[in-house]
Amino acid sequence: MAIETDHILLEKDGPVARVWLNRPHVKNAVTVELLHRLDEIIKEVETDPELRVLVLRGVNNQFCSGFDLNELLGDFIGTSNAMDVGVLSAQVCDRLYSMNKPSVAVLEGYVTAGGFELMISCDFAIASDDAKIGDFHINRALFGGAGPIYRLPRMLGLRKTKELMLTGKLLSGHEAHEFGLINDSAPADKLDETVENFIGDLTNKSPFMMKLTKMAVNQGLDADIKSLMIMEHFAVGNSLQSADGKEGVQAFLEKREPVWIGR
């Protein structure tokens, strides 16, 4: 089933929500309308019990070149509401990062500026070897408003973060994998197969424990160890008291595949 607007396309494919950025004439550049619709889609995916993972990519073998510069120049640059676009971008990217189901960015073509921010807001990223990936804002004397200064250092450390943000350099998919920025890369003709193999390891897990584990791991660098130990205790207790936890143990002992119910 597909649900389409001018700027974005949602396909529900069994347990997989495939979200396509759909502005090929501008390398799938982001607009305010696209961000609002993406926000709606994230909420829809979160509340649909049949969906287990969100896969984000762009049509025509292009991920996203950033915010639409014509819209940026016409509606925001030099105006009193200039900061509004950064606030909206940050809110939507944070919802993507914090959603209760895992997300995978599939990277082809240009993955720059706002597209780069969408990528680092996903839990995982898999790229075509020849993708062009980087923050890039500094090349236009701009600053990214949706995550580079707080997501990138947690992924890469300060030196590599500065290397990307201060030089504006672009990495190939292969280089981005070696850099530690993405999970995997593949030749263009093997990308779909690589993605499907990767998401297969996400869709067959307990949705209850996927939500709980992601929520806990997301906080792992943002609290002191004692607080995290307490959170870990609660996570263990919840897992041991859950129906899925009981099913996982019984299925292992009975040498069969588990049947998850999501609680």
Phi, psi and chi 1 to 4 in degrees:
 res  aa     phi    psi   chi1   chi2   chi3   chi4
   1 MET       -  135.4  178.7  174.5   64.9      -
   2 ALA  -122.7  139.2      -      -      -      -
   3 ILE  -122.3  121.0  -57.6  167.9      -      -
   4 GLU  -122.1  141.1 -171.6  170.1    3.9      -
   5 THR  -123.6 -177.5   70.6      -      -      -
   6 ASP   -63.2  -33.9 -177.1   39.6      -      -
   7 HIS  -106.9  -14.3  -71.5 -174.6      -      -
   8 ILE  -153.7  150.0 -159.7  161.5      -      -
   9 LEU  -130.4  131.4  174.6   69.6      -      -
  10 LEU  -115.1  125.0  168.2   63.0      -      -
  11 GLU  -116.3  129.7  -62.8  174.3  -14.2      -
  12 LYS  -102.0  108.6  -64.2 -177.5  178.3 -178.6
  13 ASP  -118.1   85.9  179.2   14.4      -      -
  14 GLY    60.9 -123.7      -      -      -      -
  15 PRO   -84.5    3.4   31.4  -35.5      -      -
  16 VAL  -110.5  126.0 -178.5      -      -      -
  17 ALA   -95.3  112.4      -      -      -      -
  18 ARG  -100.6  114.8  -58.1 -175.4 -169.8  -86.5
  19 VAL  -109.5  121.4 -178.7      -      -      -
  20 TRP  -112.4  122.5  -62.8   84.2      -      -
  21 LEU   -70.5  131.1  -53.5  179.2      -      -
  22 ASN  -130.5   57.3 -172.6   36.0      -      -
  23 ARG  -132.8   65.9  -55.4 -171.8   70.9 -130.6
  24 PRO   -62.7  -24.7   23.1  -34.4      -      -
  25 HIS   -69.8  -15.7   58.1  -66.6      -      -
  26 VAL  -130.3   38.1  -75.5      -      -      -
  27 LYS    50.7   40.1  -65.5 -177.0  172.0   62.7
  28 ASN    59.1   36.7  -61.2  -42.7      -      -
  29 ALA   -61.2  146.1      -      -      -      -
  30 VAL   -78.6  144.3  172.5      -      -      -
  31 THR  -128.1  168.8   62.5      -      -      -
  32 VAL   -59.9  -42.5  166.8      -      -      -
  33 GLU   -60.1  -43.5  178.4 -176.2  -28.3      -
  34 LEU   -62.1  -42.6 -174.0  148.7      -      -
  35 LEU   -63.3  -42.4  -72.9  172.0      -      -
  36 HIS   -63.2  -41.5  -78.0  -58.1      -      -
  37 ARG   -68.8  -38.8  177.7   61.4 -175.4  137.3
  38 LEU   -61.6  -39.9  177.6   57.2      -      -
  39 ASP   -59.3  -43.2 -159.4   40.7      -      -
  40 GLU   -63.6  -41.8  -67.1  171.7   -8.1      -
  41 ILE   -64.8  -42.2  -73.1  171.9      -      -
  42 ILE   -58.9  -44.7  -65.7  167.4      -      -
  43 LYS   -62.2  -40.3  -65.2  173.5 -173.8  175.6
  44 GLU   -64.6  -43.8 -178.2  176.8  -14.1      -
  45 VAL   -64.7  -40.9  172.3      -      -      -
  46 GLU   -60.0  -36.2  -81.8 -162.0  -60.3      -
  47 THR   -96.0   -1.6   56.0      -      -      -
  48 ASP   -91.5  110.6 -171.0  -28.1      -      -
  49 PRO   -66.9  -15.9   25.0  -34.0      -      -
  50 GLU   -81.5  -19.0  -59.7  -59.5  -42.5      -
  51 LEU   -95.5  135.3  -63.3  174.2      -      -
  52 ARG  -115.1  -21.2  -59.1  -73.2 -176.0   87.3
  53 VAL  -153.3  146.1   61.2      -      -      -
  54 LEU  -108.5  127.2 -175.5  153.2      -      -
  55 VAL  -111.9  120.7  175.7      -      -      -
  56 LEU  -110.3  125.8 -179.2   64.7      -      -
  57 ARG  -153.7  178.8   65.4 -168.4  -55.6  177.7
  58 GLY  -118.5  153.3      -      -      -      -
  59 VAL   -72.9  163.6  -59.6      -      -      -
  60 ASN    57.4   36.0  -80.4   24.4      -      -
  61 ASN    57.2   33.5  -53.7  113.6      -      -
  62 GLN  -132.3  131.4  -68.7  -76.6  -22.3      -
  63 PHE   -77.7  -79.0 -174.8   69.7      -      -
  64 CYS  -167.2  129.1  175.3      -      -      -
  65 SER   -90.1    1.2   59.2      -      -      -
  66 GLY   117.1 -167.8      -      -      -      -
  67 PHE   -71.6  143.4 -158.7   89.4      -      -
  68 ASP   -60.9  113.9 -171.5  -54.1      -      -
  69 LEU   -68.3  -28.3  -65.6 -176.7      -      -
  70 ASN   -66.1  -42.1  -74.0  -46.8      -      -
  71 GLU   -69.2  -39.3 -175.0  169.7  -52.5      -
  72 LEU   -61.6  -45.9 -167.3   68.8      -      -
  73 LEU   -68.5  -40.1 -174.8   61.4      -      -
  74 GLY   -75.9  -33.8      -      -      -      -
  75 ASP  -111.4  -16.5  -64.4  -15.2      -      -
  76 PHE  -129.9  -46.1  -63.3  103.7      -      -
  77 ILE   -62.5  127.3  -70.0  178.7      -      -
  78 GLY    78.2   11.1      -      -      -      -
  79 THR  -111.7  168.5   71.5      -      -      -
  80 SER   -72.8  -16.5   60.3      -      -      -
  81 ASN  -104.9   26.1   62.5  -19.9      -      -
  82 ALA   -58.5  -36.4      -      -      -      -
  83 MET   -73.8  -17.6 -163.9  167.9   64.7      -
  84 ASP   -59.4  -37.4  -68.5   -6.3      -      -
  85 VAL   -67.3  -35.0   67.3      -      -      -
  86 GLY   -68.5  -40.1      -      -      -      -
  87 VAL   -62.7  -47.1  172.1      -      -      -
  88 LEU   -63.0  -45.4  174.6   61.9      -      -
  89 SER   -59.4  -44.1  -62.3      -      -      -
  90 ALA   -64.5  -39.8      -      -      -      -
  91 GLN   -64.0  -44.9  -71.2  172.9  -20.9      -
  92 VAL   -69.7  -43.0  176.0      -      -      -
  93 CYS   -64.1  -36.6  -76.6      -      -      -
  94 ASP   -69.2  -35.4 -168.9   59.5      -      -
  95 ARG   -64.1  -38.9 -170.2 -178.4  -59.3  -79.6
  96 LEU   -63.3  -45.2  178.9   60.9      -      -
  97 TYR   -64.1  -38.6  178.0   80.4      -      -
  98 SER   -94.0   -5.5  -56.8      -      -      -
  99 MET   -57.3  155.6   68.9 -178.9  -63.9      -
 100 ASN   -82.0    5.5   60.9   21.4      -      -
 101 LYS  -127.7  150.9  -62.8  173.5 -176.6  179.4
 102 PRO   -69.9  151.0   25.7  -34.1      -      -
 103 SER  -127.7  145.4   54.9      -      -      -
 104 VAL  -129.4  123.0 -179.1      -      -      -
 105 ALA   -91.2  131.1      -      -      -      -
 106 VAL  -108.2  116.8 -179.4      -      -      -
 107 LEU  -107.3  122.1  -48.6  177.2      -      -
 108 GLU  -138.2  154.0  -59.9  171.2  -86.0      -
 109 GLY    60.7 -138.5      -      -      -      -
 110 TYR   -85.1  131.4  -76.9   93.4      -      -
 111 VAL  -129.8   80.4 -174.1      -      -      -
 112 THR  -132.1  156.0   52.2      -      -      -
 113 ALA    50.8 -118.4      -      -      -      -
 114 GLY   -61.4  -30.5      -      -      -      -
 115 GLY   -67.4  -38.1      -      -      -      -
 116 PHE   -62.4  -40.4 -177.2   82.1      -      -
 117 GLU   -66.4  -38.9  -67.7  168.0  -12.0      -
 118 LEU   -61.9  -41.4  -74.0  171.5      -      -
 119 MET   -62.6  -46.5 -179.6  -87.2  -70.0      -
 120 ILE   -74.5  -10.2   63.0  174.0      -      -
 121 SER   -86.9  -13.8  -61.1      -      -      -
 122 CYS   -81.9  154.7  -70.7      -      -      -
 123 ASP   -68.3  -33.8  -63.6  -59.1      -      -
 124 PHE  -137.9  157.8  -51.6  101.8      -      -
 125 ALA  -144.5  134.9      -      -      -      -
 126 ILE  -129.7  131.1  -59.8  171.8      -      -
 127 ALA  -122.7  152.5      -      -      -      -
 128 SER   -68.8  142.7  173.4      -      -      -
 129 ASP   -54.6  -30.9  -76.0  -18.5      -      -
 130 ASP   -99.0   13.6   58.7   -1.4      -      -
 131 ALA   -63.5  161.7      -      -      -      -
 132 LYS  -121.5  106.7  -60.2  173.8  179.4   63.1
 133 ILE  -122.5  126.8  -55.1  166.9      -      -
 134 GLY   179.1  160.2      -      -      -      -
 135 ASP   -63.6  -52.0  176.9   68.2      -      -
 136 PHE    73.4  -16.3 -158.6   73.3      -      -
 137 HIS   -53.6  -40.2  -79.2   99.6      -      -
 138 ILE   -63.2  -22.8 -158.4  165.0      -      -
 139 ASN   -67.3  -18.6  -66.3  -40.4      -      -
 140 ARG  -115.5   18.2  -63.8  -67.2  177.2  -96.6
 141 ALA    55.2   39.1      -      -      -      -
 142 LEU  -119.3  170.7  -60.7  173.8      -      -
 143 PHE  -132.8  132.5 -167.6   88.8      -      -
 144 GLY   -71.7  131.5      -      -      -      -
 145 GLY  -106.9   14.8      -      -      -      -
 146 ALA  -137.1   46.3      -      -      -      -
 147 GLY   127.8  -18.6      -      -      -      -
 148 PRO   -56.7  -39.9  -28.3   35.8      -      -
 149 ILE   -79.7  -14.5   65.9  169.9      -      -
 150 TYR  -117.3  -21.5   47.0   88.1      -      -
 151 ARG   -86.6  -48.0  -58.0 -108.3 -172.3  -96.4
 152 LEU   -60.7  -47.1  -87.8 -174.5      -      -
 153 PRO   -60.1  -30.9  -24.4   35.0      -      -
 154 ARG   -71.8  -27.7  -73.2  163.8  168.4   76.4
 155 MET   -84.4  -42.0  -67.0  178.9  179.4      -
 156 LEU  -118.1  -19.3  -61.0  173.6      -      -
 157 GLY    88.7  167.8      -      -      -      -
 158 LEU   -69.3  -40.8  -81.3  176.2      -      -
 159 ARG   -63.9  -45.6  -72.2 -168.5 -177.6  -84.6
 160 LYS   -71.2  -32.6  -73.9 -172.2  173.9 -177.7
 161 THR   -61.0  -47.9  -65.8      -      -      -
 162 LYS   -63.3  -35.5  -71.0  175.8 -177.6  177.9
 163 GLU   -60.5  -41.6 -177.1  176.8  -16.7      -
 164 LEU   -75.6  -43.9  -71.8 -178.2      -      -
 165 MET   -78.6  -33.6  -67.6 -170.3   68.7      -
 166 LEU   -89.0  -22.9  -60.3 -176.7      -      -
 167 THR   -96.4  -24.6   68.5      -      -      -
 168 GLY    69.7   16.1      -      -      -      -
 169 LYS   -67.4  154.9   69.7 -170.0  -63.0 -178.4
 170 LEU  -110.8  135.1  -63.3 -179.4      -      -
 171 LEU  -103.7  143.6  -55.4  173.8      -      -
 172 SER   -70.5  167.3   68.8      -      -      -
 173 GLY   -57.9  -42.9      -      -      -      -
 174 HIS   -62.7  -44.1  179.6   70.4      -      -
 175 GLU   -65.7  -39.2  -70.4  169.8  -25.6      -
 176 ALA   -63.7  -34.7      -      -      -      -
 177 HIS   -66.3  -46.2 -174.7 -146.2      -      -
 178 GLU   -65.5  -30.1  -68.8 -171.3  -28.4      -
 179 PHE   -71.5  -18.3 -153.9   75.1      -      -
 180 GLY    89.3   12.2      -      -      -      -
 181 LEU   -85.4  -30.8 -179.8   61.9      -      -
 182 ILE  -128.5  169.6   65.8  173.9      -      -
 183 ASN   -83.3  -33.5  -63.7   91.7      -      -
 184 ASP  -164.0  160.8 -157.2   -3.2      -      -
 185 SER  -139.1  160.7   69.6      -      -      -
 186 ALA  -153.9  155.7      -      -      -      -
 187 PRO   -56.4  150.9  -20.9   32.4      -      -
 188 ALA   -52.9  -39.2      -      -      -      -
 189 ASP   -77.1   -7.1   61.3  -11.4      -      -
 190 LYS  -112.2    2.1  -62.1  -69.2 -175.1 -178.7
 191 LEU   -63.7  -48.7 -179.1   62.0      -      -
 192 ASP   -60.0  -42.8  -73.0  -11.9      -      -
 193 GLU   -62.2  -42.1  178.3 -176.2  -13.0      -
 194 THR   -62.9  -42.2  -57.1      -      -      -
 195 VAL   -63.9  -46.5  170.3      -      -      -
 196 GLU   -63.7  -39.3  -66.5  -50.3  -56.7      -
 197 ASN   -63.6  -38.8  -71.3  -22.5      -      -
 198 PHE   -68.1  -48.1 -170.6   90.4      -      -
 199 ILE   -72.3  -20.4   64.0  177.2      -      -
 200 GLY   -60.9  -30.2      -      -      -      -
 201 ASP   -78.6   -7.2  -73.5  -26.9      -      -
 202 LEU  -101.3  -37.5  -60.4  172.1      -      -
 203 THR   -77.0  -15.3   56.1      -      -      -
 204 ASN   -96.1    9.9   63.7    5.2      -      -
 205 LYS   -97.5  163.1  -57.5  -60.5 -173.0  -66.1
 206 SER   -61.3  122.1  157.5      -      -      -
 207 PRO   -64.3  -29.6   19.6  -29.9      -      -
 208 PHE   -63.9  -48.8  172.0   78.9      -      -
 209 MET   -74.8  -27.5  -79.0  -48.1  -58.9      -
 210 MET   -62.1  -46.2 -176.4   66.5   72.6      -
 211 LYS   -62.5  -47.9  174.6 -177.9  177.2  179.7
 212 LEU   -64.9  -44.0 -177.4   62.0      -      -
 213 THR   -66.9  -44.4  -57.5      -      -      -
 214 LYS   -61.7  -43.9  176.9  177.9  172.3  176.4
 215 MET   -59.8  -42.7 -179.9  175.2   63.3      -
 216 ALA   -70.5  -45.4      -      -      -      -
 217 VAL   -63.5  -36.7  171.3      -      -      -
 218 ASN   -59.4  -25.8  -84.9   -1.1      -      -
 219 GLN   -94.0    0.3  -59.2  -55.7  -47.7      -
 220 GLY   -62.3  -25.0      -      -      -      -
 221 LEU  -106.6    7.3  -63.9  177.3      -      -
 222 ASP  -117.9   16.2  -65.3  -35.7      -      -
 223 ALA  -149.8  165.2      -      -      -      -
 224 ASP   -75.0  162.3   62.6  -83.9      -      -
 225 ILE   -61.4  -41.9  -70.0  176.0      -      -
 226 LYS   -62.0  -42.3  -68.9  -64.1 -176.3 -177.4
 227 SER   -64.5  -40.1  -62.4      -      -      -
 228 LEU   -67.8  -34.4  -69.5  169.3      -      -
 229 MET   -62.6  -41.6  -73.8  177.4   67.6      -
 230 ILE   -64.1  -44.0  -67.6  170.8      -      -
 231 MET   -60.6  -39.3 -175.9  170.6   68.1      -
 232 GLU   -63.8  -40.4 -159.0  170.4   52.7      -
 233 HIS   -58.5  -45.9  -61.6  -22.5      -      -
 234 PHE   -63.6  -39.0  -78.5  116.8      -      -
 235 ALA   -63.7  -42.7      -      -      -      -
 236 VAL   -61.2  -46.5  170.5      -      -      -
 237 GLY   -60.3  -42.7      -      -      -      -
 238 ASN   -63.6  -40.6  -88.3  -80.1      -      -
 239 SER   -66.2  -40.4   69.1      -      -      -
 240 LEU   -72.5  -21.6  -67.5  176.7      -      -
 241 GLN   -96.1   -3.1  -65.5  179.8   64.7      -
 242 SER   -85.0  154.4   70.0      -      -      -
 243 ALA   -64.6  -38.7      -      -      -      -
 244 ASP   -67.3  -35.8  -81.8   -2.2      -      -
 245 GLY   -62.2  -43.8      -      -      -      -
 246 LYS   -63.6  -42.8 -178.9  178.4  179.5  179.8
 247 GLU   -64.0  -40.1  168.4   64.7    8.6      -
 248 GLY   -61.3  -41.6      -      -      -      -
 249 VAL   -69.7  -45.4  172.2      -      -      -
 250 GLN   -62.9  -42.0  -73.6 -176.7  -29.2      -
 251 ALA   -62.8  -39.6      -      -      -      -
 252 PHE   -63.9  -45.7  178.0   81.0      -      -
 253 LEU   -67.6  -31.3  -66.1  174.1      -      -
 254 GLU   -91.4    3.1  -64.8  168.9    6.7      -
 255 LYS    54.9   51.9  -64.0 -179.2  174.0   55.0
 256 ARG  -140.0  168.9   59.6  174.4  175.2   82.5
 257 GLU   -77.3  138.6  -68.8  -62.8  -44.9      -
 258 PRO   -72.0  153.8   25.7  -33.4      -      -
 259 VAL  -117.9  105.6  178.9      -      -      -
 260 TRP   -82.9  144.7  -50.9  121.1      -      -
 261 ILE  -115.5   -6.6   62.6  172.7      -      -
 262 GLY    84.6   23.7      -      -      -      -
 263 ARG  -154.4      -   56.9 -178.4  175.7   84.9
